[in-house]
Each structure stands twice: as C-alpha cells, then as structure tokens.
Amino acid sequence: MKYNLSQIMKKAWEIFRKAEITFAEALHRAWLSAKAVEINQNRIERAREAAGVIEETNT
C-alpha cells in the first residue's frame, strides 16, 4: 500500500498544534493513523458482511 506522505505530514502538524506534544510524537500518531485506514476498512467490510448490510453507511 502506498501512503500519501503529504497528508500524513498535514495531519501531524494538525495534531502537533492541537496537542501539547513533540512533533515526533505527532508524526508517530499520524503515521499510525495512516497505517490503520486499510485495517479499519477491512474490519468494517467484514462486519457489514456478517450483519448482512448491503447499502452504504456513513461510519
């Protein structure tokens, strides 16, 4: 999977400005968030299939 590094850096700056943490920690959180996107999408899809939901939902 390819990651959008520009988006990760933007999210890191947003976290850095919002929270009173170091930029390294903010970057780490943004990176973990970016890596979790695919995992979360797969988890949601499996749950939808198990529940028999066929229409799109906003989660």
Buried (B, 14 or more C-beta within 10 A) or exposed (E): EEEEEEEBBEBBBEBBEEEEEEEEEBBBBBBEBBEEEEEEEEEEEEEBEEEEEEEEEEE
